[in-house]
């Protein structure tokens, strides 16, 4: 079974602040502009909704208002997808060709590639965990993780230090070509974020 990784460039603090903001104008914009998208999502999860899960819009409403959330943990996935919709609305979608689709331990392999280049401040595997902001309930799918502006600044410094060491020694870490491609994609995300103060990366594994 394959997975996908969707990654967004956005103002991390501003996006997190939408959770529990009670912003009815935002909900109105989403309902008016993305109604078809919400309807498609409801059709995809029709069975779960028939079993009591919130609709896509109901989940968005709960996330923006900070609750109430269903007490049934089988419904928690809808709040994770609702948070992703907020990221999609407020952020820019980043190139994910090296990560969608992916299988097995691919994210861990890319992390090993990052570490081989001295980059330990960020991890793509972190996008697999439940890093949803409070008070959203835990859900395994979608996984969510965040690279903050500070994480990214540190990671880029680590990469530059490795580049200087490689230039001095003339020896680069041996990496498989596909891992190199994925690492360079990650560096592209980080550089895009570094160009905009306060911006970071939020990723979702589905």
LOKE-611789 format. One line per field, with one value per residue: x, y, z of N, C-alpha, C in turn; chain. Coordinates in steps of 0.1 Angstrom, whole numbers, plus 5000, padded with zeros to 4 digits. Example, Ala and Ser with C-alpha at 12.3 -4.5 7.8 and 13.67 -1.06 7.14 Angstrom:
2
n_east = 5132|5128
n_north = 4943|4978
n_up = 5078|5071
ca_east = 5123|5137
ca_north = 4955|4989
ca_up = 5078|5071
c_east = 5132|5129
c_north = 4967|5000
c_up = 5078|5079
chaine = A|A
! end
This chain:
206
n_east = 5008|5006|5017|5011|5025|5018|5028|5031|5039|5039|5028|5035|5027|5005|4988|4984|4971|4945|4931|4906|4900|4875|4867|4843|4840|4861|4852|4829|4840|4853|4832|4817|4836|4848|4830|4823|4846|4844|4821|4829|4847|4830|4816|4836|4840|4816|4805|4817|4806|4779|4780|4782|4804|4817|4807|4828|4826|4814|4835|4855|4843|4843|4871|4879|4865|4876|4864|4831|4844|4840|4835|4842|4869|4873|4864|4882|4899|4887|4890|4917|4920|4905|4921|4942|4930|4927|4954|4959|4943|4955|4982|5009|5012|5038|5064|5061|5071|5090|5079|5053|5036|5047|5064|5067|5096|5104|5104|5120|5144|5150|5154|5178|5195|5194|5207|5232|5242|5245|5223|5201|5181|5156|5131|5117|5102|5088|5065|5048|5037|5014|5011|4992|4978|4969|4935|4930|4920|4939|4950|4959|4959|4952|4988|5007|5031|5054|5078|5093|5102|5126|5136|5141|5160|5181|5186|5194|5218|5232|5235|5250|5274|5282|5286|5308|5327|5328|5338|5363|5374|5369|5354|5323|5293|5282|5253|5222|5208|5181|5176|5191|5177|5153|5163|5172|5148|5137|5155|5148|5122|5129|5145|5127|5110|5128|5131|5110|5100|5090|5078|5072|5071|5045|5035|5016|5009|4993
n_north = 4988|5022|5055|5091|5123|5155|5188|5220|5255|5281|5306|5296|5302|5319|5301|5281|5296|5299|5277|5273|5299|5309|5321|5331|5343|5332|5306|5310|5318|5295|5277|5289|5291|5266|5247|5225|5210|5202|5187|5166|5154|5145|5126|5107|5098|5087|5064|5064|5088|5082|5065|5082|5100|5134|5156|5171|5199|5202|5192|5211|5234|5227|5226|5253|5265|5254|5231|5216|5183|5150|5123|5098|5081|5070|5089|5109|5114|5131|5157|5160|5161|5184|5204|5202|5212|5239|5246|5242|5262|5286|5284|5276|5251|5227|5213|5178|5156|5136|5122|5113|5089|5071|5043|5019|5023|5048|5075|5074|5066|5089|5106|5095|5102|5130|5132|5122|5144|5160|5172|5175|5188|5188|5165|5143|5121|5130|5141|5120|5116|5124|5154|5174|5206|5215|5220|5196|5163|5132|5115|5088|5089|5116|5118|5143|5170|5196|5219|5244|5279|5283|5257|5252|5272|5263|5238|5245|5259|5237|5222|5240|5240|5213|5214|5231|5215|5193|5206|5212|5187|5173|5150|5136|5125|5092|5087|5073|5080|5086|5092|5115|5132|5135|5147|5171|5182|5186|5205|5226|5232|5242|5264|5280|5287|5300|5324|5339|5356|5342|5320|5286|5250|5228|5195|5167|5133|5108
n_up = 5000|4991|5002|5005|5004|5013|5011|5025|5022|5045|5068|5098|5125|5121|5108|5127|5145|5135|5144|5167|5165|5159|5136|5117|5093|5078|5076|5061|5037|5029|5027|5006|4985|4983|4983|4965|4967|4994|4992|4975|4992|5012|4998|4995|5020|5027|5039|5065|5075|5075|5096|5117|5117|5115|5088|5062|5063|5089|5104|5098|5109|5137|5141|5136|5156|5178|5188|5195|5196|5182|5204|5196|5186|5161|5144|5143|5122|5104|5115|5112|5084|5080|5092|5074|5052|5059|5058|5031|5021|5031|5025|5003|4980|4979|4958|4955|4943|4948|4968|4965|4949|4978|4993|5020|5041|5031|5039|5061|5049|5034|5055|5065|5044|5047|5072|5065|5052|5073|5083|5108|5121|5110|5099|5076|5082|5104|5095|5094|5119|5146|5147|5151|5159|5193|5202|5188|5183|5186|5157|5136|5108|5088|5090|5105|5105|5115|5103|5118|5114|5129|5130|5103|5097|5113|5101|5075|5081|5090|5067|5051|5066|5062|5034|5033|5046|5028|5005|5015|5019|4996|4994|4991|5007|5000|4983|4972|4940|4939|4965|4968|4950|4965|4989|4979|4971|4996|5006|4988|4997|5022|5016|5003|5024|5040|5028|5035|5062|5092|5079|5075|5071|5067|5068|5055|5059|5041
ca_east = 5000|5014|5012|5014|5030|5014|5036|5026|5047|5029|5031|5032|5020|4992|4980|4980|4961|4932|4925|4900|4899|4861|4866|4831|4842|4869|4843|4820|4848|4856|4819|4813|4846|4853|4818|4824|4857|4839|4811|4837|4853|4819|4813|4847|4838|4801|4802|4820|4796|4767|4782|4783|4815|4813|4810|4839|4823|4813|4849|4861|4837|4849|4885|4880|4859|4882|4855|4833|4849|4834|4842|4845|4882|4873|4860|4892|4906|4881|4896|4931|4918|4900|4933|4950|4923|4931|4968|4958|4937|4963|4995|5013|5015|5052|5067|5062|5072|5098|5072|5040|5034|5059|5061|5076|5103|5110|5107|5132|5156|5153|5160|5192|5202|5196|5217|5245|5246|5247|5210|5193|5171|5143|5129|5104|5094|5080|5052|5040|5032|5002|5016|4982|4978|4958|4930|4926|4922|4949|4946|4970|4958|4965|4999|5010|5043|5057|5091|5092|5112|5138|5141|5146|5172|5192|5189|5202|5231|5239|5238|5261|5286|5286|5291|5322|5335|5330|5347|5377|5379|5367|5347|5309|5287|5276|5239|5215|5203|5167|5176|5197|5166|5144|5169|5173|5135|5135|5162|5140|5112|5135|5150|5115|5105|5138|5130|5099|5101|5078|5072|5077|5065|5036|5033|5006|5011|4980
ca_north = 5000|5034|5067|5103|5134|5168|5198|5234|5266|5290|5313|5286|5308|5324|5290|5275|5305|5297|5267|5279|5314|5313|5330|5328|5348|5322|5294|5314|5318|5281|5271|5295|5289|5253|5238|5213|5202|5196|5177|5154|5147|5138|5114|5098|5092|5086|5053|5069|5099|5075|5059|5092|5109|5147|5160|5179|5212|5201|5191|5224|5243|5223|5230|5267|5269|5247|5221|5203|5172|5138|5115|5086|5082|5067|5101|5120|5117|5143|5169|5162|5166|5198|5212|5203|5222|5252|5248|5243|5275|5297|5282|5273|5237|5226|5201|5166|5145|5125|5116|5109|5081|5064|5030|5014|5032|5058|5087|5072|5066|5103|5112|5091|5110|5143|5131|5120|5157|5168|5178|5167|5197|5185|5151|5141|5111|5137|5143|5108|5115|5132|5167|5184|5215|5213|5208|5186|5149|5123|5106|5083|5093|5119|5122|5158|5175|5210|5225|5258|5288|5280|5244|5254|5280|5255|5228|5251|5261|5224|5219|5248|5235|5201|5218|5236|5203|5186|5214|5211|5173|5167|5138|5138|5113|5084|5086|5068|5091|5089|5099|5128|5140|5138|5156|5184|5187|5191|5218|5235|5236|5250|5277|5288|5292|5309|5337|5347|5356|5335|5309|5272|5239|5218|5183|5157|5119|5101
ca_up = 5000|4990|5009|4998|5013|5008|5019|5023|5027|5051|5081|5108|5137|5117|5105|5139|5152|5129|5152|5178|5163|5158|5125|5109|5079|5071|5073|5050|5024|5026|5023|4993|4975|4982|4985|4957|4973|5006|4988|4971|5004|5019|4991|4997|5034|5029|5049|5079|5079|5078|5109|5127|5116|5110|5075|5060|5068|5103|5110|5097|5119|5150|5142|5137|5169|5189|5193|5202|5188|5185|5213|5189|5180|5147|5137|5145|5109|5098|5120|5106|5071|5081|5094|5061|5043|5063|5053|5017|5018|5035|5022|4989|4978|4975|4949|4963|4933|4953|4980|4962|4961|4984|5000|5031|5050|5023|5046|5070|5040|5031|5067|5066|5035|5053|5082|5059|5049|5085|5086|5118|5127|5104|5096|5068|5089|5114|5089|5096|5133|5148|5152|5149|5171|5203|5209|5178|5188|5179|5146|5129|5094|5082|5099|5104|5112|5112|5103|5121|5109|5136|5126|5090|5098|5118|5091|5064|5086|5091|5053|5047|5073|5055|5021|5035|5049|5016|4997|5020|5018|4983|4995|4993|5012|4990|4984|4960|4932|4942|4978|4965|4945|4976|4998|4972|4972|5009|5006|4981|5006|5033|5011|5000|5036|5046|5021|5040|5077|5099|5072|5077|5063|5074|5059|5059|5053|5040
c_east = 5009|5008|5016|5018|5026|5021|5032|5036|5037|5035|5026|5023|5006|4983|4975|4969|4947|4924|4919|4898|4884|4858|4855|4833|4850|4860|4833|4827|4850|4843|4815|4823|4850|4842|4819|4835|4852|4829|4818|4842|4842|4815|4823|4845|4824|4798|4805|4810|4783|4768|4784|4795|4810|4815|4823|4837|4821|4826|4856|4856|4842|4863|4886|4875|4866|4874|4840|4837|4842|4842|4847|4859|4883|4869|4871|4899|4900|4886|4910|4930|4913|4912|4941|4943|4926|4945|4967|4952|4947|4977|4997|5017|5030|5054|5069|5065|5080|5091|5058|5039|5048|5055|5071|5083|5110|5113|5119|5145|5160|5160|5175|5200|5204|5207|5231|5250|5246|5234|5202|5182|5157|5143|5116|5096|5085|5066|5043|5033|5020|5007|5005|4981|4967|4947|4925|4929|4933|4942|4958|4971|4948|4975|5002|5023|5046|5072|5090|5103|5126|5144|5148|5159|5184|5196|5197|5216|5239|5243|5250|5274|5291|5292|5306|5331|5338|5339|5361|5383|5379|5360|5332|5303|5280|5261|5233|5209|5189|5166|5182|5185|5157|5150|5170|5159|5132|5143|5155|5129|5118|5139|5138|5110|5115|5137|5119|5098|5088|5073|5080|5070|5057|5033|5023|5009|4997|4982
c_north = 5012|5045|5079|5113|5147|5179|5212|5244|5277|5296|5303|5291|5312|5312|5283|5283|5304|5286|5273|5294|5318|5322|5326|5332|5338|5310|5298|5313|5304|5274|5276|5291|5275|5242|5225|5204|5194|5185|5164|5146|5139|5125|5103|5091|5090|5076|5058|5079|5092|5068|5069|5102|5123|5148|5168|5193|5212|5200|5204|5234|5240|5228|5245|5272|5262|5236|5225|5193|5159|5130|5101|5088|5078|5078|5112|5123|5129|5156|5172|5167|5180|5207|5213|5212|5236|5256|5250|5257|5287|5296|5279|5258|5235|5213|5189|5154|5133|5117|5111|5102|5076|5052|5027|5024|5044|5071|5086|5071|5080|5109|5108|5099|5124|5143|5129|5134|5166|5174|5170|5176|5195|5170|5150|5130|5118|5140|5131|5108|5124|5145|5178|5193|5212|5224|5197|5172|5142|5115|5101|5088|5105|5122|5137|5161|5189|5212|5240|5266|5285|5267|5245|5262|5271|5244|5234|5255|5248|5220|5227|5244|5222|5204|5223|5225|5195|5193|5213|5197|5167|5154|5140|5125|5105|5082|5081|5080|5095|5096|5113|5137|5144|5148|5170|5190|5193|5204|5229|5241|5246|5264|5286|5294|5302|5323|5345|5346|5350|5323|5296|5263|5230|5207|5173|5144|5112|5088
c_up = 5000|4998|5001|5009|5007|5017|5015|5029|5032|5063|5092|5119|5133|5114|5117|5147|5147|5138|5165|5177|5163|5146|5115|5094|5071|5067|5062|5037|5020|5020|5009|4982|4973|4985|4977|4962|4985|5002|4983|4983|5012|5011|4993|5010|5037|5040|5063|5084|5082|5092|5120|5127|5111|5095|5074|5066|5083|5110|5110|5108|5133|5151|5144|5150|5181|5196|5191|5192|5192|5195|5208|5182|5166|5138|5136|5132|5103|5102|5115|5092|5070|5083|5081|5052|5046|5058|5038|5013|5020|5030|5007|4989|4973|4967|4958|4955|4939|4964|4977|4949|4966|4992|5011|5039|5042|5030|5055|5061|5037|5043|5069|5056|5040|5064|5077|5054|5061|5090|5096|5124|5122|5100|5088|5075|5100|5108|5090|5110|5134|5155|5150|5161|5180|5200|5200|5184|5180|5168|5139|5114|5094|5093|5096|5111|5107|5113|5106|5115|5115|5132|5112|5089|5102|5108|5079|5068|5087|5077|5048|5053|5066|5041|5023|5038|5037|5006|5001|5018|5004|4983|4999|4999|5001|4992|4971|4953|4936|4956|4976|4960|4956|4985|4992|4972|4985|5011|4999|4990|5017|5028|5007|5013|5042|5040|5026|5055|5082|5092|5075|5067|5072|5064|5064|5051|5053|5033
chaine = A|A|A|A|A|A|A|A|A|A|A|A|A|A|A|A|A|A|A|A|A|A|A|A|A|A|A|A|A|A|A|A|A|A|A|A|A|A|A|A|A|A|A|A|A|A|A|A|A|A|A|A|A|A|A|A|A|A|A|A|A|A|A|A|A|A|A|A|A|A|A|A|A|A|A|A|A|A|A|A|A|A|A|A|A|A|A|A|A|A|A|A|A|A|A|A|A|A|A|A|A|A|A|A|A|A|A|A|A|A|A|A|A|A|A|A|A|A|A|A|A|A|A|A|A|A|A|A|A|A|A|A|A|A|A|A|A|A|A|A|A|A|A|A|A|A|A|A|A|A|A|A|A|A|A|A|A|A|A|A|A|A|A|A|A|A|A|A|A|A|A|A|A|A|A|A|A|A|A|A|A|A|A|A|A|A|A|A|A|A|A|A|A|A|A|A|A|A|A|A|A|A|A|A|A|A
! end
